[in-house]
């Protein structure tokens, strides 16, 4: 999937993604979370 710079606004559909679950190590995608509330926070850490 090509990456594009796009500003998302409240209510916009989330772009498809695939991330590793920090607890299980399994890969989780947007399709796995369909129908449930979802909030993604990107933060910068110094740990």
The first five atom37 places (N, CA, C, CB, O) and aatype in JSON, in Angstrom:
{
  "aatype": [20, 20, 20, 20, 20, 20, 20, 20, 20, 20, 20, 20, 20, 20, 20, 20, 20, 20, 20, 20, 20, 20, 20, 20, 20, 20, 20, 20, 20, 20, 20, 20, 20, 20, 20, 20, 20, 20, 20, 20, 20, 20, 20, 20, 20, 20, 20],
  "atom_mask": [
    [1, 1, 1, 1, 1],
    [1, 1, 1, 1, 1],
    [1, 1, 1, 1, 1],
    [1, 1, 1, 1, 1],
    [1, 1, 1, 1, 1],
    [1, 1, 1, 1, 1],
    [1, 1, 1, 1, 1],
    [1, 1, 1, 1, 1],
    [1, 1, 1, 1, 1],
    [1, 1, 1, 1, 1],
    [1, 1, 1, 1, 1],
    [1, 1, 1, 1, 1],
    [1, 1, 1, 1, 1],
    [1, 1, 1, 1, 1],
    [1, 1, 1, 1, 1],
    [1, 1, 1, 1, 1],
    [1, 1, 1, 1, 1],
    [1, 1, 1, 1, 1],
    [1, 1, 1, 1, 1],
    [1, 1, 1, 1, 1],
    [1, 1, 1, 1, 1],
    [1, 1, 1, 1, 1],
    [1, 1, 1, 1, 1],
    [1, 1, 1, 1, 1],
    [1, 1, 1, 1, 1],
    [1, 1, 1, 1, 1],
    [1, 1, 1, 1, 1],
    [1, 1, 1, 1, 1],
    [1, 1, 1, 1, 1],
    [1, 1, 1, 1, 1],
    [1, 1, 1, 1, 1],
    [1, 1, 1, 1, 1],
    [1, 1, 1, 1, 1],
    [1, 1, 1, 1, 1],
    [1, 1, 1, 1, 1],
    [1, 1, 1, 1, 1],
    [1, 1, 1, 1, 1],
    [1, 1, 1, 1, 1],
    [1, 1, 1, 1, 1],
    [1, 1, 1, 1, 1],
    [1, 1, 1, 1, 1],
    [1, 1, 1, 1, 1],
    [1, 1, 1, 1, 1],
    [1, 1, 1, 1, 1],
    [1, 1, 1, 1, 1],
    [1, 1, 1, 1, 1],
    [1, 1, 1, 1, 1]
  ],
  "atom_positions": [
    [[0.85, -1.17, 0.0], [0.0, 0.0, 0.0], [0.9, 1.23, 0.0], [-0.97, -0.01, 1.22], [1.76, 1.36, 0.87]],
    [[0.73, 2.13, -0.94], [1.57, 3.33, -0.99], [1.24, 4.26, 0.18], [1.38, 4.07, -2.32], [0.08, 4.4, 0.57]],
    [[2.27, 4.86, 0.71], [2.08, 5.8, 1.81], [1.83, 7.19, 1.23], [3.32, 5.81, 2.75], [2.53, 7.64, 0.32]],
    [[0.82, 7.85, 1.75], [0.51, 9.21, 1.33], [0.38, 10.08, 2.56], [-0.79, 9.25, 0.47], [-0.08, 9.62, 3.61]],
    [[0.78, 11.31, 2.43], [0.58, 12.26, 3.53], [-0.86, 12.73, 3.46], [1.58, 13.47, 3.45], [-1.25, 13.41, 2.51]],
    [[-1.65, 12.37, 4.45], [-3.04, 12.77, 4.49], [-3.41, 13.1, 5.92], [-3.96, 11.65, 3.91], [-3.13, 12.32, 6.84]],
    [[-4.01, 14.23, 6.1], [-4.49, 14.62, 7.42], [-5.83, 13.95, 7.64], [-4.59, 16.17, 7.57], [-6.75, 14.09, 6.83]],
    [[-5.96, 13.22, 8.75], [-7.23, 12.61, 9.09], [-7.98, 13.53, 10.04], [-7.03, 11.21, 9.72], [-7.38, 14.21, 10.88]],
    [[-9.28, 13.54, 9.89], [-10.14, 14.35, 10.74], [-11.04, 13.43, 11.54], [-10.98, 15.36, 9.91], [-11.24, 12.27, 11.18]],
    [[-11.58, 13.94, 12.63], [-12.49, 13.14, 13.46], [-13.61, 12.6, 12.59], [-13.06, 13.98, 14.63], [-14.26, 13.33, 11.85]],
    [[-13.82, 11.29, 12.7], [-14.87, 10.64, 11.93], [-14.41, 10.03, 10.63], [-15.95, 11.6, 11.66], [-15.14, 9.26, 10.01]],
    [[-13.19, 10.38, 10.18], [-12.65, 9.78, 8.96], [-12.35, 8.3, 9.2], [-11.36, 10.52, 8.5], [-11.96, 7.92, 10.3]],
    [[-12.53, 7.46, 8.19], [-12.15, 6.06, 8.36], [-10.63, 5.94, 8.49], [-12.65, 5.22, 7.17], [-9.88, 6.65, 7.83]],
    [[-10.21, 5.04, 9.35], [-8.78, 4.83, 9.57], [-8.17, 4.12, 8.36], [-8.53, 4.0, 10.85], [-8.81, 3.27, 7.75]],
    [[-6.94, 4.46, 8.01], [-6.25, 3.73, 6.95], [-5.89, 2.33, 7.44], [-4.98, 4.49, 6.48], [-5.73, 2.11, 8.64]],
    [[-5.78, 1.41, 6.53], [-5.42, 0.04, 6.89], [-4.02, 0.04, 7.5], [-5.48, -0.89, 5.65], [-3.15, 0.8, 7.08]],
    [[-3.81, -0.83, 8.49], [-2.5, -0.93, 9.13], [-2.29, -2.33, 9.66], [-2.36, 0.1, 10.25], [-3.24, -3.12, 9.75]],
    [[-1.07, -2.65, 10.01], [-0.7, -3.93, 10.6], [0.36, -3.63, 11.64], [-0.19, -4.96, 9.51], [1.43, -3.1, 11.32]],
    [[0.08, -3.97, 12.91], [0.99, -3.71, 14.02], [1.14, -4.96, 14.87], [0.48, -2.53, 14.88], [0.27, -5.83, 14.87]],
    [[2.25, -5.05, 15.58], [2.48, -6.18, 16.48], [1.85, -5.88, 17.84], [4.0, -6.48, 16.62], [2.08, -4.82, 18.41]],
    [[1.05, -6.83, 18.35], [0.45, -6.71, 19.67], [1.56, -6.81, 20.71], [-0.64, -7.81, 19.89], [2.33, -7.76, 20.71]],
    [[1.63, -5.83, 21.59], [2.7, -5.78, 22.59], [2.59, -6.92, 23.6], [2.67, -4.45, 23.32], [3.6, -7.32, 24.17]],
    [[1.4, -7.45, 23.82], [1.23, -8.52, 24.81], [1.5, -9.9, 24.23], [-0.18, -8.47, 25.37], [2.24, -10.69, 24.81]],
    [[0.89, -10.18, 23.07], [0.98, -11.53, 22.51], [2.06, -11.69, 21.44], [-0.34, -11.93, 21.93], [2.52, -12.79, 21.17]],
    [[2.45, -10.57, 20.83], [3.41, -10.63, 19.73], [2.75, -10.92, 18.38], [4.45, -11.68, 20.02], [3.42, -10.92, 17.35]],
    [[1.43, -11.18, 18.39], [0.7, -11.44, 17.15], [0.55, -10.16, 16.34], [-0.69, -12.05, 17.45], [0.54, -9.06, 16.9]],
    [[0.45, -10.31, 15.04], [0.19, -9.17, 14.17], [-1.31, -8.89, 14.18], [0.71, -9.44, 12.71], [-2.12, -9.81, 14.04]],
    [[-1.67, -7.63, 14.33], [-3.07, -7.22, 14.4], [-3.29, -6.12, 13.37], [-3.46, -6.72, 15.83], [-2.51, -5.17, 13.27]],
    [[-4.35, -6.27, 12.6], [-4.69, -5.28, 11.59], [-6.02, -4.63, 11.87], [-4.7, -5.91, 10.21], [-6.75, -5.05, 12.77]],
    [[-6.33, -3.63, 11.11], [-7.58, -2.9, 11.28], [-8.78, -3.85, 11.14], [-7.68, -1.77, 10.26], [-9.76, -3.7, 11.86]],
    [[-8.71, -4.8, 10.23], [-9.81, -5.75, 10.04], [-10.09, -6.55, 11.31], [-9.5, -6.69, 8.89], [-11.24, -6.91, 11.56]],
    [[-9.05, -6.83, 12.1], [-9.23, -7.6, 13.34], [-9.99, -6.8, 14.4], [-7.88, -8.02, 13.89], [-10.55, -7.38, 15.33]],
    [[-10.03, -5.5, 14.25], [-10.65, -4.63, 15.24], [-11.97, -4.04, 14.77], [-9.7, -3.51, 15.61], [-12.56, -3.21, 15.46]],
    [[-12.43, -4.46, 13.62], [-13.66, -3.91, 13.03], [-14.85, -4.08, 13.97], [-13.97, -4.59, 11.68], [-15.02, -5.13, 14.59]],
    [[-15.65, -3.03, 14.07], [-16.86, -3.08, 14.88], [-16.64, -2.74, 16.34], [-17.47, -4.42, 14.79], [-17.59, -2.71, 17.12]],
    [[-15.39, -2.48, 16.72], [-15.09, -2.12, 18.11], [-14.49, -0.72, 18.15], [-14.13, -3.15, 18.77], [-13.84, -0.3, 17.19]],
    [[-14.7, 0.0, 19.24], [-14.07, 1.31, 19.35], [-12.56, 1.18, 19.3], [-14.51, 2.02, 20.65], [-12.0, 0.22, 19.82]],
    [[-11.91, 2.14, 18.69], [-10.46, 2.08, 18.53], [-9.88, 3.49, 18.64], [-10.07, 1.43, 17.19], [-10.34, 4.42, 17.98]],
    [[-8.88, 3.62, 19.48], [-8.16, 4.88, 19.58], [-6.67, 4.54, 19.49], [-8.5, 5.66, 20.91], [-6.15, 3.73, 20.26]],
    [[-6.01, 5.16, 18.54], [-4.57, 4.94, 18.36], [-3.86, 6.23, 18.75], [-4.22, 4.52, 16.88], [-4.19, 7.31, 18.27]],
    [[-2.89, 6.09, 19.62], [-2.12, 7.25, 20.07], [-0.67, 7.02, 19.69], [-2.27, 7.49, 21.62], [-0.07, 6.01, 20.08]],
    [[-0.11, 7.93, 18.94], [1.3, 7.87, 18.59], [2.02, 8.87, 19.5], [1.53, 8.19, 17.07], [1.74, 10.07, 19.46]],
    [[2.93, 8.37, 20.28], [3.66, 9.24, 21.18], [5.16, 9.04, 21.01], [3.24, 8.98, 22.64], [5.62, 8.02, 20.5]],
    [[5.87, 10.02, 21.45], [7.32, 9.97, 21.38], [7.84, 9.66, 22.78], [7.91, 11.32, 20.84], [7.51, 10.36, 23.73]],
    [[8.64, 8.64, 22.9], [9.17, 8.28, 24.21], [10.68, 8.42, 24.25], [8.77, 6.85, 24.56], [11.35, 8.47, 23.22]],
    [[11.19, 8.48, 25.45], [12.63, 8.56, 25.63], [13.14, 7.36, 26.4], [13.0, 9.86, 26.34], [14.25, 7.38, 26.94]],
    [[12.34, 6.31, 26.46], [12.74, 5.13, 27.21], [13.66, 4.24, 26.43], [11.54, 4.36, 27.64], [14.08, 3.2, 26.93]]
  ]
}
